[in-house]
Amino acid sequence: MLLVFGVACAGVLVEAFAPRRVRYATQVLLALVGLAAAFVGTVMIGLDLNETAGGAAKGGITAEGAIVVDGPAIFLWGLILLIAVGGLLLFAERELEGGVSAFAGQAAALPGTEAEREASTRGLDHTEVFPLMMFAVGGMMLFPASNDLLTMFVALEVLSLPLYLLSGLARRRRLLSQEAALKYFLLGAFSSGFFIYGIALVYGYAGTMEFGGINEAISNNTGNRTLLLAGMGLISVGLLFKVGAAPFQAWTPDVYQGAPTAVTGFMAAATKVAAFGALMRLYYVAFGNERWSWQPMLWVIAILTMLVGALLAIAQSDIKRMLAYSSVAHTGFLLTGVLGAQSASELSSGEITSLQAVLFYLVTYGFMTLGAFAIVSMVRDAGGETNHLSRWAGLGKESPIVAGIFAFFLLSMAGIPLTAGFTGKWAVFAVAMSAGAWPVVVVAVLTSALAAFFYVRVIVLMYFADPVGAGPSVTLPSVLTAVTIALGVAATLLLGIVPGPVLDLAAHAGEFIR
């Protein structure tokens, strides 16, 4: 984590002092080496974790009790870093825009002004996006590894602030991009306010911000329960906003549509991984003894999220907005997994834990989402990306390979057998059933069938509809985007056919340290 933050700070210095002509190559190389080194370090630490809690958990608490380095945290770090490598390759792509990046040449220039035209004419490149991305990755790593509420709040802000900026830096359609960034910032500021007010109330109840101390205070039934319940509710607002759960999903479609597609893909995949890791650690560790209070709330939120995501996705005519509401529906499926049993002691032999199921689903979701948005960035016309569904008609005839790969990702999102999406849904539905949340599972199965409609609709449009006008065109990317797409395809295919190794890895990670 320190390595990632160090690379981010080094990127700021490169931007300040390096000549303009070498910044792009230097920033990309620096970020790539930093992520690779951090991943190697994560693997080495993961192999050297000591068992605790009678073998149920692995790792320990460090940084004066502020950070937990346990099995689930290491698993999430590795996943975030892999997704970040794919996101970095999308950020570095230049072939799709004719030799320049998808980011504005000069962020301070007003859209449509002479300053913006001059920046575009001179081919200026906004390479600050790379250190911004690294700061976001560092915050994402800190978020699920936090061991107290204050550290979690700091991590939330560190991962959010760079994303607010990145969302407003699109080279094309800059007004839409800036509108998306402003909406994301305002709604994020409100959710952060709820979160920190909830922290104050929980601290008032427990007298401590450490998760273990909060859990102990709940066990001993000390303090005013009204403070506890109100604090839990307010903290949940902040976390549920970050994962995009209903009714806090209002930012999702606007930001997904307006942000540069590379940012959308990275944000959709990595942020959800980090936020669900933090959400599970908070509920399972700090509020584990109060599950009978938060589980009914999550029942309602999960059902509402799945219904909102599936129903509103049907009404969308923009491919990025459709994928945004699809992401909302997937949040509901993940919350269904969170409702499962918390520990292996509550399960019979052969069953997987709730933590295993959610970690596996996050792996499948992360790679197929990143790959899908990489495909979206390739379908273009003279004005840049063409995201209206009517412009995707006939894509199967224009570019069968691109259409086939996108159809494969959509089928995985729909949960068709022999794809990673099917295995992930099976895992989270199974653990929810074992915990007695069968009404939520019934709604989840029905909304999965409903969601299949809008995924299949796009496939039918690509292969069986006549193109509008000249039809869609696909711009061939460089090897950078191709590698990201190949990574997504490989992960989605392998996890659908042989999910065992990743499930075993999640089981080997053990439980959260309490």
C-alpha positions as CSV (number, residue, x, y, z in Angstrom):
1,M,0.0,0.0,0.0
2,L,2.8,2.4,0.8
3,L,4.5,1.5,-2.5
4,V,1.3,2.5,-4.4
5,F,1.1,5.8,-2.5
6,G,4.8,6.4,-3.1
7,V,4.4,5.8,-6.8
8,A,1.5,8.3,-6.8
9,C,3.6,10.9,-5.1
10,A,6.4,10.3,-7.6
11,G,4.0,10.7,-10.4
12,V,3.1,14.2,-9.1
13,L,6.8,15.1,-9.1
14,V,7.2,13.7,-12.7
15,E,4.3,15.9,-13.8
16,A,5.9,18.9,-12.2
17,F,9.5,18.6,-13.4
18,A,9.7,16.2,-16.3
19,P,9.7,17.7,-19.9
20,R,6.3,17.4,-21.5
21,R,7.5,15.0,-24.3
22,V,8.6,12.3,-21.9
23,R,5.8,12.6,-19.3
24,Y,3.3,10.1,-20.9
25,A,5.8,7.3,-21.2
26,T,7.4,8.0,-17.8
27,Q,4.0,8.0,-16.0
28,V,2.7,4.8,-17.7
29,L,6.0,3.0,-17.0
30,L,6.1,4.3,-13.4
31,A,2.5,3.3,-12.6
32,L,2.9,-0.1,-14.3
33,V,6.1,-1.0,-12.4
34,G,4.5,0.3,-9.2
35,L,1.4,-1.9,-9.5
36,A,3.4,-4.9,-10.5
37,A,5.8,-4.5,-7.6
38,A,2.8,-4.0,-5.2
39,F,1.2,-7.2,-6.5
40,V,4.4,-9.2,-6.0
41,G,4.6,-7.8,-2.5
42,T,1.0,-8.7,-1.8
43,V,1.6,-12.3,-2.9
44,M,4.7,-12.6,-0.7
45,I,2.9,-11.2,2.3
46,G,-0.1,-13.5,1.6
47,L,2.1,-16.5,1.6
48,D,3.6,-15.6,5.0
49,L,0.5,-14.8,7.0
50,N,0.3,-16.5,10.5
51,E,-2.8,-18.3,11.6
52,T,-4.8,-16.8,14.4
53,A,-8.2,-17.5,16.1
54,G,-7.6,-21.2,16.1
55,G,-6.8,-21.3,12.4
56,A,-10.0,-19.6,11.4
57,A,-8.2,-16.4,10.3
58,K,-4.7,-15.4,9.2
59,G,-2.7,-12.3,9.5
60,G,-2.5,-9.5,12.1
61,I,-3.3,-5.9,13.0
62,T,-0.6,-3.3,12.3
63,A,-0.1,0.5,12.2
64,E,-1.0,1.1,15.8
65,G,-4.3,-0.9,15.4
66,A,-5.5,1.1,12.4
67,I,-4.9,-1.4,9.6
68,V,-5.7,-5.2,9.4
69,V,-3.5,-7.3,7.1
70,D,-5.5,-10.5,7.0
71,G,-6.4,-13.1,4.4
72,P,-9.5,-11.3,3.0
73,A,-7.6,-8.0,2.9
74,I,-4.7,-9.6,0.9
75,F,-7.2,-11.3,-1.5
76,L,-8.9,-7.9,-2.1
77,W,-5.6,-6.1,-2.5
78,G,-4.5,-8.6,-5.2
79,L,-7.8,-8.3,-7.0
80,I,-7.7,-4.5,-6.9
81,L,-4.2,-4.4,-8.2
82,L,-5.0,-6.7,-11.1
83,I,-8.0,-4.6,-12.1
84,A,-5.9,-1.5,-11.7
85,V,-3.4,-2.9,-14.2
86,G,-6.2,-3.4,-16.7
87,G,-7.5,0.1,-15.9
88,L,-4.1,1.6,-16.4
89,L,-3.8,0.0,-19.9
90,L,-7.1,1.6,-20.8
91,F,-6.0,5.0,-19.4
92,A,-2.8,4.7,-21.5
93,E,-4.7,3.9,-24.8
94,R,-4.0,6.4,-27.6
95,E,-4.9,4.7,-30.9
96,L,-8.6,5.1,-30.4
97,E,-8.4,8.9,-30.4
98,G,-5.9,9.2,-33.3
99,G,-2.7,9.5,-31.3
100,V,-4.0,11.3,-28.2
101,S,-5.6,10.1,-25.0
102,A,-9.2,10.1,-24.2
103,F,-8.6,12.7,-21.5
104,A,-8.8,16.5,-21.9
105,G,-5.6,18.2,-22.9
106,Q,-6.1,21.0,-20.4
107,A,-8.6,20.4,-17.6
108,A,-8.8,24.1,-16.7
109,A,-9.9,25.2,-20.2
110,L,-13.6,25.9,-20.5
111,P,-15.4,23.7,-23.1
112,G,-15.7,25.4,-26.5
113,T,-13.2,28.2,-25.8
114,E,-10.0,29.1,-27.7
115,A,-7.9,27.7,-24.9
116,E,-9.5,24.3,-25.3
117,R,-9.0,24.4,-29.1
118,E,-5.4,25.4,-28.7
119,A,-4.8,22.6,-26.2
120,S,-6.3,20.1,-28.6
121,T,-4.4,21.5,-31.6
122,R,-1.0,21.3,-29.8
123,G,-1.8,17.7,-28.8
124,L,-1.5,18.5,-25.0
125,D,-1.9,15.4,-22.9
126,H,-3.4,15.4,-19.4
127,T,-0.9,12.9,-17.8
128,E,-1.9,13.8,-14.3
129,V,-4.5,11.1,-14.6
130,F,-1.9,8.4,-13.8
131,P,-1.0,9.7,-10.3
132,L,-4.7,10.4,-9.7
133,M,-5.4,6.8,-10.5
134,M,-2.6,5.6,-8.2
135,F,-4.0,7.6,-5.3
136,A,-7.4,6.1,-5.9
137,V,-5.9,2.6,-5.9
138,G,-4.1,3.3,-2.6
139,G,-7.4,4.5,-1.1
140,M,-9.1,1.3,-2.4
141,M,-6.5,-0.8,-0.8
142,L,-6.8,1.0,2.6
143,F,-10.6,0.9,2.6
144,P,-11.2,-2.8,3.1
145,A,-8.2,-3.1,5.4
146,S,-9.3,-0.4,7.9
147,N,-9.6,-1.5,11.5
148,D,-11.3,1.6,12.8
149,L,-14.0,4.0,11.6
150,L,-11.7,7.0,11.3
151,T,-9.2,5.1,9.0
152,M,-12.1,3.9,7.0
153,F,-13.4,7.4,6.5
154,V,-10.0,8.7,5.4
155,A,-9.7,5.8,3.0
156,L,-13.2,6.6,1.6
157,E,-12.1,10.2,0.9
158,V,-8.7,9.2,-0.6
159,L,-10.3,6.8,-3.1
160,S,-13.2,9.1,-3.9
161,L,-11.6,12.5,-4.5
162,P,-9.4,11.4,-7.5
163,L,-12.4,9.7,-9.0
164,Y,-14.4,12.9,-8.9
165,L,-11.7,14.6,-10.8
166,L,-11.1,11.8,-13.3
167,S,-14.9,11.7,-14.1
168,G,-14.7,15.3,-15.5
169,L,-11.7,15.0,-17.7
170,A,-13.2,13.5,-21.0
171,R,-11.6,15.0,-24.1
172,R,-15.0,14.7,-26.0
173,R,-18.4,15.7,-24.7
174,R,-16.7,17.7,-21.9
175,L,-19.9,19.4,-20.7
176,L,-21.5,15.9,-20.1
177,S,-18.3,14.8,-18.4
178,Q,-18.1,17.8,-16.1
179,E,-21.8,17.5,-15.2
180,A,-21.2,13.9,-14.3
181,A,-18.2,14.8,-12.1
182,L,-20.2,17.6,-10.3
183,K,-23.1,15.2,-9.6
184,Y,-20.7,12.6,-8.3
185,F,-18.9,15.1,-6.1
186,L,-22.1,16.6,-4.6
187,L,-23.7,13.2,-3.9
188,G,-20.5,11.9,-2.6
189,A,-20.1,14.9,-0.3
190,F,-23.5,14.2,1.2
191,S,-22.9,10.5,1.7
192,S,-19.5,11.4,3.4
193,G,-21.4,13.7,5.7
194,F,-23.8,10.9,6.7
195,F,-20.9,8.5,7.2
196,I,-18.9,10.8,9.5
197,Y,-22.1,11.7,11.5
198,G,-22.7,7.9,11.9
199,I,-19.1,7.5,13.2
200,A,-19.8,10.2,15.8
201,L,-22.9,8.4,17.0
202,V,-21.3,4.9,17.1
203,Y,-18.3,6.4,19.0
204,G,-20.8,7.9,21.5
205,Y,-22.3,4.5,22.0
206,A,-19.1,2.4,22.2
207,G,-16.5,4.9,23.4
208,T,-14.1,3.6,20.8
209,M,-13.7,3.6,17.0
210,E,-11.9,0.3,16.7
211,F,-14.0,-2.5,15.2
212,G,-13.1,-5.0,17.9
213,G,-14.0,-2.5,20.7
214,I,-17.4,-1.7,19.0
215,N,-18.2,-5.4,18.8
216,E,-17.3,-5.9,22.4
217,A,-19.4,-3.0,23.5
218,I,-22.4,-4.5,21.6
219,S,-21.7,-7.9,23.3
220,N,-21.7,-6.3,26.7
221,N,-24.8,-4.3,25.8
222,T,-23.3,-1.0,27.0
223,G,-24.5,2.5,26.1
224,N,-27.6,3.8,24.4
225,R,-28.9,1.5,21.7
226,T,-30.6,4.4,19.9
227,L,-27.1,5.9,19.3
228,L,-25.9,2.5,18.0
229,L,-28.8,1.9,15.6
230,A,-28.8,5.5,14.3
231,G,-25.0,5.4,13.8
232,M,-25.2,2.1,12.0
233,G,-27.9,3.5,9.7
234,L,-25.9,6.6,8.8
235,I,-22.7,4.7,8.2
236,S,-24.6,2.3,6.0
237,V,-25.8,5.3,3.9
238,G,-22.1,6.2,3.1
239,L,-21.1,2.6,2.2
240,L,-24.3,1.8,0.2
241,F,-23.7,5.0,-1.8
242,K,-20.3,3.8,-2.7
243,V,-21.4,0.4,-3.8
244,G,-24.3,1.9,-5.8
245,A,-27.2,0.3,-3.9
246,A,-30.8,1.7,-4.2
247,P,-32.0,4.2,-3.3
248,F,-28.5,5.7,-3.3
249,Q,-27.8,4.8,-6.9
250,A,-28.8,8.1,-8.5
251,W,-25.2,9.1,-9.4
252,T,-24.4,5.8,-11.1
253,P,-26.0,6.2,-14.6
254,D,-24.9,9.8,-15.0
255,V,-21.3,9.2,-14.0
256,Y,-21.0,6.0,-16.0
257,Q,-22.3,7.8,-19.1
258,G,-20.4,11.1,-18.7
259,A,-17.0,9.9,-17.5
260,P,-14.3,8.8,-19.9
261,T,-15.0,5.1,-20.7
262,A,-11.6,4.1,-19.3
263,V,-12.5,5.7,-16.0
264,T,-15.9,4.2,-16.0
265,G,-14.5,0.7,-16.5
266,F,-11.9,1.1,-13.8
267,M,-14.3,2.8,-11.4
268,A,-17.1,0.2,-11.9
269,A,-14.9,-2.7,-11.2
270,A,-12.3,-1.6,-8.6
271,T,-14.6,0.7,-6.5
272,K,-17.1,-2.0,-6.0
273,V,-14.4,-4.5,-4.9
274,A,-13.0,-2.1,-2.3
275,A,-16.4,-0.9,-1.1
276,F,-17.8,-4.4,-0.6
277,G,-14.7,-5.4,1.2
278,A,-15.1,-2.5,3.6
279,L,-18.9,-3.2,4.0
280,M,-18.3,-6.8,4.9
281,R,-15.6,-6.0,7.4
282,L,-17.8,-3.4,9.1
283,Y,-20.9,-5.6,9.3
284,Y,-19.1,-8.8,10.1
285,V,-16.5,-7.5,12.5
286,A,-17.7,-4.3,14.1
287,F,-21.5,-5.0,14.0
288,G,-21.3,-8.8,13.9
289,N,-23.1,-9.2,17.2
290,E,-25.9,-6.9,16.0
291,R,-26.7,-8.8,12.8
292,W,-30.4,-9.1,13.7
293,S,-30.6,-5.3,13.4
294,W,-28.8,-4.8,10.1
295,Q,-29.9,-8.0,8.3
296,P,-33.5,-6.9,7.9
297,M,-32.3,-3.6,6.5
298,L,-30.1,-5.3,4.0
299,W,-33.0,-7.6,2.9
300,V,-35.0,-4.5,1.9
301,I,-32.0,-2.8,0.3
302,A,-31.0,-5.9,-1.7
303,I,-34.5,-6.5,-3.0
304,L,-35.0,-2.8,-3.9
305,T,-31.6,-2.6,-5.6
306,M,-32.1,-5.7,-7.8
307,L,-35.6,-4.5,-8.8
308,V,-34.4,-0.9,-9.6
309,G,-31.4,-2.1,-11.5
310,A,-33.2,-4.6,-13.6
311,L,-36.4,-2.6,-14.4
312,L,-34.6,0.7,-15.2
313,A,-32.0,-1.0,-17.3
314,I,-34.8,-2.1,-19.7
315,A,-35.7,1.5,-20.4
316,Q,-32.2,2.6,-21.3
317,S,-31.2,3.5,-24.9
318,D,-27.5,4.3,-24.1
319,I,-25.2,1.4,-23.7
320,K,-23.2,2.9,-20.8
321,R,-26.4,3.8,-18.9
322,M,-27.6,0.3,-19.4
323,L,-24.4,-1.1,-18.0
324,A,-24.7,1.3,-15.1
325,Y,-28.1,-0.1,-14.1
326,S,-26.8,-3.6,-14.7
327,S,-24.1,-2.7,-12.2
328,V,-26.8,-1.7,-9.7
329,A,-28.5,-5.0,-10.2
330,H,-25.2,-6.8,-9.6
331,T,-24.9,-4.8,-6.3
332,G,-28.2,-6.3,-5.3
333,F,-26.9,-9.8,-6.0
334,L,-23.7,-9.1,-4.0
335,L,-25.8,-7.9,-1.1
336,T,-27.7,-11.2,-1.3
337,G,-24.4,-12.9,-0.7
338,V,-23.6,-10.6,2.3
339,L,-26.8,-11.8,3.9
340,G,-25.4,-15.3,4.1
341,A,-24.0,-17.1,7.1
342,Q,-21.0,-15.4,8.6
343,S,-18.7,-18.2,9.6
344,A,-17.8,-21.7,8.7
345,S,-19.0,-23.0,12.1
346,E,-22.6,-22.3,11.0
347,L,-22.3,-24.3,7.8
348,S,-22.4,-28.0,7.1
349,S,-19.5,-29.8,5.4
350,G,-19.0,-28.8,1.8
351,E,-20.8,-25.5,2.0
352,I,-19.0,-22.2,1.3
353,T,-19.1,-19.2,3.6
354,S,-20.7,-15.9,2.8
355,L,-17.2,-14.2,2.6
356,Q,-16.0,-16.9,0.0
357,A,-19.1,-16.4,-2.2
358,V,-18.9,-12.6,-2.2
359,L,-15.1,-12.6,-2.9
360,F,-15.6,-15.0,-5.8
361,Y,-18.4,-12.9,-7.2
362,L,-16.2,-9.7,-7.0
363,V,-13.5,-11.5,-9.0
364,T,-16.0,-12.5,-11.8
365,Y,-17.7,-9.1,-11.8
366,G,-14.5,-7.1,-11.9
367,F,-13.0,-8.7,-14.9
368,M,-16.1,-9.0,-17.0
369,T,-17.1,-5.4,-16.3
370,L,-13.6,-4.0,-17.2
371,G,-13.6,-6.1,-20.4
372,A,-17.1,-4.9,-21.4
373,F,-16.2,-1.2,-21.0
374,A,-13.0,-1.8,-23.0
375,I,-15.2,-3.0,-25.9
376,V,-17.5,0.0,-25.5
377,S,-14.6,2.3,-26.1
378,M,-13.9,0.7,-29.5
379,V,-17.3,1.3,-31.1
380,R,-17.1,4.8,-32.6
381,D,-18.1,7.2,-35.3
382,A,-16.7,10.6,-36.4
383,G,-17.8,12.2,-33.1
384,G,-16.0,9.7,-30.9
385,E,-17.7,6.8,-29.0
386,T,-21.2,6.0,-30.2
387,N,-23.2,4.8,-27.2
388,H,-26.8,4.9,-28.4
389,L,-28.1,1.4,-28.8
390,S,-29.4,2.1,-32.4
391,R,-25.8,2.7,-33.5
392,W,-24.8,-0.8,-32.3
393,A,-27.3,-2.4,-34.8
394,G,-25.5,-4.7,-37.2
395,L,-22.2,-4.7,-35.3
396,G,-22.0,-8.5,-35.7
397,K,-21.7,-8.1,-39.5
398,E,-19.2,-5.2,-39.3
399,S,-16.9,-6.8,-36.7
400,P,-17.9,-10.3,-35.7
401,I,-15.0,-10.8,-33.2
402,V,-15.8,-7.6,-31.2
403,A,-19.5,-8.3,-31.2
404,G,-18.9,-11.9,-30.1
405,I,-16.6,-10.9,-27.2
406,F,-19.2,-8.3,-26.1
407,A,-22.0,-10.8,-26.3
408,F,-19.9,-13.2,-24.2
409,F,-19.5,-10.6,-21.5
410,L,-23.3,-9.9,-21.6
411,L,-24.1,-13.6,-21.3
412,S,-21.8,-13.8,-18.3
413,M,-23.6,-10.8,-16.7
414,A,-26.9,-12.5,-17.4
415,G,-25.6,-15.6,-15.5
416,I,-25.6,-18.1,-18.4
417,P,-24.0,-21.5,-17.5
418,L,-20.3,-22.0,-18.4
419,T,-19.6,-18.4,-17.7
420,A,-18.1,-16.8,-14.6
421,G,-21.4,-14.9,-14.0
422,F,-23.4,-18.1,-13.5
423,T,-20.9,-19.6,-11.0
424,G,-20.8,-16.3,-9.1
425,K,-24.6,-16.1,-8.8
426,W,-24.8,-19.7,-7.8
427,A,-22.4,-19.0,-5.0
428,V,-24.1,-16.0,-3.5
429,F,-27.6,-17.5,-3.9
430,A,-26.4,-20.7,-2.1
431,V,-25.1,-18.9,0.9
432,A,-28.2,-16.7,1.2
433,M,-30.4,-19.8,1.1
434,S,-28.3,-21.4,3.9
435,A,-28.9,-18.3,6.0
436,G,-32.7,-18.5,5.5
437,A,-32.9,-15.5,3.2
438,W,-35.0,-17.4,0.6
439,P,-37.3,-14.5,-0.2
440,V,-34.4,-12.5,-1.3
441,V,-33.1,-15.4,-3.4
442,V,-36.5,-15.8,-5.1
443,V,-36.4,-12.1,-6.0
444,A,-32.8,-12.4,-7.2
445,V,-33.7,-15.3,-9.5
446,L,-36.6,-13.5,-10.9
447,T,-34.6,-10.3,-11.5
448,S,-31.8,-12.4,-13.1
449,A,-34.4,-13.7,-15.6
450,L,-35.6,-10.1,-16.1
451,A,-32.0,-8.8,-16.6
452,A,-31.4,-11.5,-19.2
453,F,-33.9,-9.6,-21.4
454,F,-31.9,-6.4,-21.8
455,Y,-28.7,-8.3,-22.2
456,V,-30.1,-10.5,-25.0
457,R,-31.8,-7.5,-26.5
458,V,-28.3,-6.0,-27.2
459,I,-27.1,-9.3,-28.7
460,V,-30.1,-9.5,-31.0
461,L,-29.5,-5.9,-32.0
462,M,-25.9,-6.6,-32.9
463,Y,-26.6,-9.7,-34.9
464,F,-30.1,-9.6,-36.3
465,A,-31.0,-5.9,-36.7
466,D,-30.2,-3.8,-39.8
467,P,-27.6,-1.1,-39.3
468,V,-28.8,2.6,-39.2
469,G,-27.2,4.7,-41.9
470,A,-23.6,3.7,-42.5
471,G,-23.7,1.3,-39.6
472,P,-21.4,1.0,-36.6
473,S,-17.6,1.1,-37.0
474,V,-14.9,-0.4,-34.8
475,T,-11.6,1.4,-34.3
476,L,-8.8,-1.0,-33.8
477,P,-7.0,-0.3,-30.5
478,S,-3.4,-0.7,-29.5
479,V,-2.1,-3.8,-27.7
480,L,-2.9,-2.1,-24.4
481,T,-6.7,-2.3,-24.7
482,A,-6.4,-5.7,-26.4
483,V,-4.5,-7.1,-23.4
484,T,-7.3,-5.8,-21.0
485,I,-10.0,-7.4,-23.2
486,A,-8.0,-10.7,-23.3
487,L,-7.6,-10.6,-19.5
488,G,-11.4,-10.1,-19.1
489,V,-12.3,-12.9,-21.6
490,A,-9.8,-15.4,-20.1
491,A,-11.0,-14.7,-16.5
492,T,-14.7,-14.9,-17.4
493,L,-14.2,-18.2,-19.3
494,L,-11.9,-19.9,-16.9
495,L,-13.9,-19.0,-13.8
496,G,-17.1,-20.3,-15.5
497,I,-15.5,-23.7,-16.3
498,V,-13.0,-24.2,-13.5
499,P,-14.1,-22.0,-10.5
500,G,-12.4,-24.3,-8.0
501,P,-9.0,-22.6,-7.7
502,V,-10.4,-19.1,-7.0
503,L,-13.0,-20.5,-4.5
504,D,-10.2,-22.5,-2.8
505,L,-8.1,-19.3,-2.7
506,A,-10.9,-17.4,-1.1
507,A,-11.4,-20.2,1.4
508,H,-7.6,-20.3,2.1
509,A,-7.8,-16.6,2.9
510,G,-9.8,-17.4,6.0
511,E,-12.1,-15.1,7.8
512,F,-11.8,-11.5,9.0
513,I,-9.7,-11.0,12.1
514,R,-12.0,-9.9,14.8
